[in-house]
Amino acid sequence: MVGIVGYGSYVPRLRISVEEIAKVWGENPEGIKKGLNITEKSVPELDEDTITISLEAARNALLRAEINPRDIGAVYIGSESHPYAVKPSGTVVAEALGVGPDVNIVDTEFACKAGTSCIILNMGLVKAGYIKYGLAIGADTSQGRPGDMLEYTAAAGGAAFIIGNKDLVAEIEDWYSFTTDTSDFWRREGQDYPSHGARFTGKPAYFKHLLSSTNNIMEKNNLKPEDFKHVVLHMPNGKFPLKAAKTLGFSSDQIRQSMIVCKIGNCYSGSSVLGLTNVLDIAEPGDKILMTSYGSGAGSDSFIINVTDRILKVRDKAKKTEDYMNNKENINYGMYARLRGKLKV
């Protein structure tokens, strides 16, 4: 069985509230909070980017995996905000971790599901026997155009997973992908901010792909909603995953632990995988978890995950996702605009 040997997360400490953003644009903050089910979002410092976020999350994953980084044969980082257009993020992360030069490194992009795609790629290499361990990361420092609704949700954070086939904290029983050419959200090369199809991003994009992928993996494995202890769904805001969970037949208790978006916003490639780390931080041996990511363009990856006894031994060896979410400092819009490069000279 291939699965997760170690996992880790990282969320920047800076936050900006819905009230602070709404004040600048003359919006009703209570209406925004109710509509998006979000109170504030994480903001990266000037010296934080996808590389630094990936590195911190990976260090936590290594602490839990208790392996030699030289045994990692692949480093894959999924993001839509890689710092360089031409130069991989993975080479910096691998060298900082002490991973040897005999390693395969790839940066991936698929909107918000690039990180889960990295998990699948590493699973294949481990299962085929080509590598002993693989490192899969989903991280982003996402942007929203000033005054756009995305500005209330586009956040920063990431999670890392060391994939292997022994000493697992969680077995990945199966995975499934559902993909079509549905352009609900996009950003061309050189553009600072993404564009989106507004309401088109809902039913024909997010819900069609996420519901189809989740239903299909359950049908494929003859499982029902009540068979899962925890459910993790991609979180573009605080409303969509709750509606999707209800449509799929999951209870509020099953999805509650994964709903990090309400506190830190949508971390894009880090969204569903951070939800998973927050679940693993409290999960018990024998718990069954269902995770489905979603990436615009458009596609979803679904996973059936079984927690093992080893989780009790290793999860306290590194900071938990909740630790990062609770360690915060609020900033005003002026500082936010400076940090995110929204002031153009």
TIDOFI-386378 format. One line per 3 residues: number of its first residue (from 0); their letters; for each residue x, y, z of C-alpha. Coordinates in Angstrom, 3 decimals. Layout:
N
NUM> a> X,Y,Z | ... .
# end
This chain:
345
0> mvg> 0.000,0.000,0.000 | 1.303,3.447,-0.957 | 0.500,6.421,1.248 .
3> ivg> 1.648,9.278,3.444 | 4.799,8.737,5.502 | 4.981,12.292,6.824 .
6> ygs> 3.000,15.498,6.414 | 3.482,19.153,7.264 | 1.920,22.571,6.781 .
9> yvp> 2.729,26.261,6.891 | 0.559,29.404,6.932 | 1.971,32.958,7.088 .
12> rlr> 1.117,34.794,10.311 | -0.140,38.052,8.783 | -3.903,38.500,8.317 .
15> isv> -6.205,41.073,6.782 | -9.860,41.114,7.787 | -12.919,41.325,5.577 .
18> eei> -13.795,44.592,7.333 | -10.457,46.169,6.372 | -10.826,45.303,2.684 .
21> akv> -14.514,46.259,2.566 | -13.769,49.643,4.125 | -11.506,50.576,1.207 .
24> wge> -14.082,49.669,-1.455 | -17.204,50.892,0.359 | -18.680,47.415,0.658 .
27> npe> -20.834,46.004,3.458 | -18.466,43.755,5.481 | -21.278,41.830,7.149 .
30> gik> -22.777,41.021,3.778 | -19.383,39.894,2.465 | -18.723,37.709,5.512 .
33> kgl> -22.157,36.140,5.264 | -21.881,35.595,1.526 | -18.386,34.069,1.590 .
36> nit> -18.365,32.620,5.134 | -14.874,34.092,5.667 | -13.662,36.487,8.369 .
39> eks> -10.034,37.113,7.318 | -7.267,35.739,5.132 | -3.535,35.034,5.389 .
42> vpe> -1.015,37.396,3.758 | 2.639,36.558,2.993 | 5.436,38.813,4.213 .
45> lde> 7.821,40.461,1.734 | 10.250,37.557,2.145 | 7.615,34.814,1.854 .
48> dti> 6.674,33.106,-1.392 | 5.773,29.664,-2.720 | 9.365,28.478,-2.199 .
51> tis> 9.635,29.511,1.460 | 6.136,28.200,2.237 | 6.968,24.878,0.552 .
54> lea> 10.226,24.611,2.461 | 8.655,25.160,5.882 | 5.854,22.681,5.173 .
57> arn> 8.370,20.117,3.880 | 10.570,20.478,6.966 | 7.549,19.645,9.131 .
60> all> 6.780,16.654,6.918 | 10.356,15.392,7.341 | 10.126,15.718,11.119 .
63> rae> 7.093,13.425,11.099 | 8.433,11.027,8.475 | 11.712,10.492,10.338 .
66> inp> 13.579,9.643,7.139 | 16.866,10.696,5.570 | 16.130,13.421,2.978 .
69> rdi> 18.699,11.732,0.731 | 16.167,8.914,0.276 | 13.710,11.259,-1.460 .
72> gav> 13.772,10.521,-5.190 | 11.290,13.120,-6.453 | 10.271,16.640,-5.416 .
75> yig> 7.115,17.989,-7.054 | 5.653,21.397,-6.170 | 2.198,22.392,-7.387 .
78> ses> 1.390,26.103,-7.489 | -0.005,28.856,-9.678 | 2.304,31.431,-8.057 .
81> hpy> 5.798,30.030,-8.566 | 8.235,32.932,-7.990 | 9.971,32.403,-11.330 .
84> avk> 8.461,32.061,-14.789 | 11.639,30.233,-15.853 | 13.434,28.488,-12.964 .
87> psg> 11.966,25.711,-10.840 | 10.877,26.190,-7.249 | 11.703,22.555,-6.514 .
90> tvv> 15.478,22.874,-6.941 | 15.677,25.485,-4.184 | 13.483,23.472,-1.823 .
93> aea> 15.308,20.191,-2.476 | 18.758,21.664,-1.851 | 17.632,23.466,1.314 .
96> lgv> 16.209,20.187,2.642 | 19.395,18.260,1.930 | 17.914,16.113,-0.835 .
99> gpd> 20.660,14.697,-3.027 | 21.261,15.614,-6.681 | 20.002,12.194,-7.819 .
102> vni> 16.411,13.420,-7.703 | 13.661,14.193,-10.198 | 12.196,17.685,-9.776 .
105> vdt> 9.137,19.161,-11.462 | 6.979,22.222,-10.834 | 3.341,21.633,-11.756 .
108> efa> 0.388,23.924,-12.475 | -3.318,23.154,-12.555 | -4.900,26.048,-10.691 .
111> cka> -5.897,24.902,-7.197 | -5.377,21.150,-7.704 | -1.705,21.237,-8.690 .
114> gts> -0.714,19.932,-5.246 | -2.948,16.869,-5.329 | -1.655,16.078,-8.820 .
117> cii> 1.838,15.936,-7.276 | 0.610,13.325,-4.788 | -0.658,11.135,-7.644 .
120> lnm> 2.609,11.476,-9.588 | 4.665,10.452,-6.559 | 2.356,7.533,-5.796 .
123> glv> 2.977,6.122,-9.261 | 6.763,6.354,-8.945 | 6.774,4.758,-5.487 .
126> kag> 4.390,1.984,-6.485 | 6.452,1.212,-9.601 | 9.571,0.940,-7.451 .
129> yik> 11.457,3.759,-9.178 | 11.867,5.807,-5.991 | 11.823,5.075,-2.268 .
132> ygl> 10.093,8.293,-1.221 | 8.591,11.244,-3.057 | 7.802,14.743,-1.808 .
135> aig> 4.530,16.308,-2.963 | 3.738,19.944,-2.124 | 0.815,22.259,-2.805 .
138> adt> 1.487,25.929,-2.014 | 0.446,29.365,-3.231 | 0.598,33.086,-2.571 .
141> sqg> -2.516,33.875,-4.568 | -3.574,37.295,-5.838 | -6.877,39.046,-6.426 .
144> rpg> -7.412,42.209,-8.457 | -8.033,45.244,-6.202 | -11.781,45.616,-5.714 .
147> dml> -12.543,42.153,-7.107 | -14.411,39.642,-4.946 | -11.327,37.394,-5.116 .
150> eyt> -9.464,39.945,-3.004 | -11.468,38.823,0.028 | -10.413,35.179,-0.350 .
153> aaa> -7.055,34.880,-2.205 | -4.641,33.808,0.540 | -1.277,32.120,1.162 .
156> gga> -0.230,28.775,2.625 | 0.814,25.260,1.761 | 1.166,21.619,2.771 .
159> afi> 3.720,18.905,2.060 | 3.473,15.106,2.007 | 6.209,12.495,1.874 .
162> ign> 4.864,9.550,-0.112 | 6.186,6.040,0.443 | 5.137,2.428,0.995 .
165> kdl> 6.228,1.663,4.557 | 5.774,3.212,8.011 | 2.673,5.018,6.770 .
168> vae> 0.654,7.450,8.882 | -2.127,7.173,6.302 | -2.737,4.693,3.484 .
171> ied> -4.063,6.042,0.183 | -6.526,3.324,-0.719 | -7.512,4.758,-4.099 .
174> wys> -7.612,7.919,-6.210 | -9.723,9.178,-9.078 | -9.603,12.211,-11.395 .
177> ftt> -12.391,13.969,-13.318 | -11.343,16.588,-15.911 | -12.893,18.681,-18.706 .
180> dts> -12.003,21.817,-20.658 | -14.045,24.322,-18.628 | -12.449,27.772,-18.502 .
183> dfw> -13.978,29.336,-15.408 | -10.784,31.047,-14.156 | -7.553,31.965,-15.943 .
186> rre> -4.505,34.229,-16.035 | -2.381,34.804,-19.116 | 1.409,35.023,-18.995 .
189> gqd> 2.500,38.460,-17.802 | -0.824,39.421,-16.279 | -0.762,40.390,-12.588 .
192> yps> -4.275,39.239,-11.733 | -6.537,36.380,-12.794 | -9.892,36.701,-14.551 .
195> hga> -12.937,34.612,-13.761 | -16.356,33.820,-15.115 | -18.169,35.032,-11.970 .
198> rft> -21.235,32.819,-11.433 | -20.011,30.476,-14.160 | -17.369,29.297,-11.681 .
201> gkp> -20.064,27.622,-9.581 | -22.419,25.024,-11.062 | -20.679,24.176,-14.386 .
204> ayf> -17.178,24.356,-12.936 | -16.610,23.738,-9.212 | -19.744,21.730,-8.449 .
207> khl> -19.806,19.632,-11.653 | -16.206,18.475,-11.257 | -16.005,18.127,-7.487 .
210> lss> -19.348,16.290,-7.190 | -18.599,14.016,-10.157 | -15.145,13.068,-8.895 .
213> tnn> -16.360,12.411,-5.351 | -19.409,10.400,-6.395 | -17.379,8.354,-8.878 .
216> ime> -14.661,7.348,-6.414 | -17.284,6.309,-3.856 | -19.152,4.280,-6.482 .
219> knn> -15.905,2.739,-7.719 | -15.061,1.546,-4.188 | -18.629,0.681,-3.131 .
222> lkp> -18.570,3.255,-0.331 | -21.240,5.558,1.063 | -20.968,8.988,2.752 .
225> edf> -21.460,7.458,6.193 | -18.349,5.288,5.698 | -16.082,8.323,6.185 .
228> khv> -15.102,9.996,9.435 | -13.773,13.167,7.775 | -14.318,14.878,4.426 .
231> vlh> -12.031,17.458,2.802 | -13.298,19.468,-0.179 | -11.571,22.295,-2.021 .
234> mpn> -12.456,25.621,-0.407 | -12.684,28.592,-2.807 | -14.808,30.206,-0.093 .
237> gkf> -16.669,29.106,3.013 | -19.978,28.440,1.254 | -19.206,26.167,-1.719 .
240> plk> -17.717,23.198,0.210 | -20.598,23.207,2.709 | -23.144,23.156,-0.114 .
243> aak> -21.205,20.430,-1.935 | -20.922,18.315,1.224 | -24.670,18.555,1.814 .
246> tlg> -25.410,17.624,-1.812 | -23.123,14.594,-1.515 | -24.822,13.437,1.696 .
249> fss> -22.096,14.340,4.192 | -22.895,15.875,7.575 | -21.544,19.122,8.993 .
252> dqi> -19.562,17.073,11.541 | -17.729,15.223,8.767 | -16.492,18.406,7.056 .
255> rqs> -16.030,20.699,10.072 | -12.348,19.964,10.833 | -11.222,20.590,7.261 .
258> miv> -12.907,24.009,6.903 | -9.813,26.151,7.357 | -10.943,28.649,4.713 .
261> cki> -13.124,30.515,7.215 | -10.014,31.540,9.171 | -7.282,31.930,6.539 .
264> gnc> -8.971,32.209,3.125 | -8.413,30.209,-0.045 | -4.787,29.076,-0.310 .
267> ysg> -5.383,27.782,-3.849 | -2.998,24.833,-4.401 | -2.660,24.722,-0.618 .
270> ssv> -6.413,24.701,0.027 | -7.562,21.076,0.116 | -4.158,19.763,1.212 .
273> lgl> -4.103,22.146,4.201 | -7.587,20.919,5.023 | -6.172,17.393,5.003 .
276> tnv> -3.269,18.273,7.325 | -5.715,19.858,9.761 | -7.727,16.627,9.730 .
279> ldi> -4.633,14.436,10.186 | -3.683,16.569,13.189 | -6.713,15.213,15.096 .
282> aep> -7.582,11.967,13.288 | -7.550,8.637,15.087 | -6.232,5.281,13.829 .
285> gdk> -8.848,3.607,11.660 | -10.481,6.859,10.527 | -11.381,6.935,6.839 .
288> ilm> -10.954,10.275,5.051 | -12.255,11.420,1.675 | -10.485,14.352,0.016 .
291> tsy> -11.421,16.026,-3.274 | -9.506,18.945,-4.721 | -10.645,21.246,-7.506 .
294> gsg> -8.644,23.243,-10.034 | -10.049,25.672,-12.568 | -9.582,24.736,-16.172 .
297> ags> -11.037,22.312,-14.883 | -10.605,19.158,-12.839 | -10.818,17.380,-9.502 .
300> dsf> -8.721,14.697,-7.801 | -10.338,12.471,-5.169 | -8.611,10.264,-2.595 .
303> iin> -9.704,7.613,-0.099 | -7.318,7.723,2.865 | -7.090,5.382,5.863 .
306> vtd> -5.331,6.591,9.023 | -2.913,4.147,10.676 | -1.685,3.682,14.264 .
309> ril> 1.566,5.507,13.449 | -0.254,8.848,13.422 | -0.249,8.832,17.225 .
312> kvr> 3.528,8.469,17.322 | 4.534,11.231,14.911 | 1.970,14.016,14.685 .
315> dka> 3.283,15.924,17.710 | 6.817,16.012,16.273 | 6.054,19.183,14.256 .
318> kkt> 3.811,22.245,14.413 | 0.178,21.571,13.623 | -1.921,23.497,11.126 .
321> edy> -3.988,24.974,13.946 | -0.782,26.369,15.500 | -0.128,28.390,12.358 .
324> mnn> -3.740,29.505,12.045 | -3.793,30.781,15.637 | -0.419,32.564,15.387 .
327> ken> -1.505,35.748,13.635 | -1.035,39.495,13.358 | -3.568,41.723,11.628 .
330> iny> -2.496,44.395,9.169 | -4.243,47.310,7.458 | -4.978,47.645,3.744 .
333> gmy> -2.024,49.951,3.150 | 0.453,47.372,4.427 | -1.396,44.637,2.557 .
336> arl> -1.177,46.589,-0.711 | 2.554,47.122,-0.194 | 3.251,43.482,0.631 .
339> rgk> 1.246,42.155,-2.311 | 2.670,44.588,-4.864 | -0.650,46.272,-5.577 .
342> lkv> 0.932,49.718,-5.741 | 2.178,50.215,-9.294 | 4.712,53.010,-9.942 .
# end
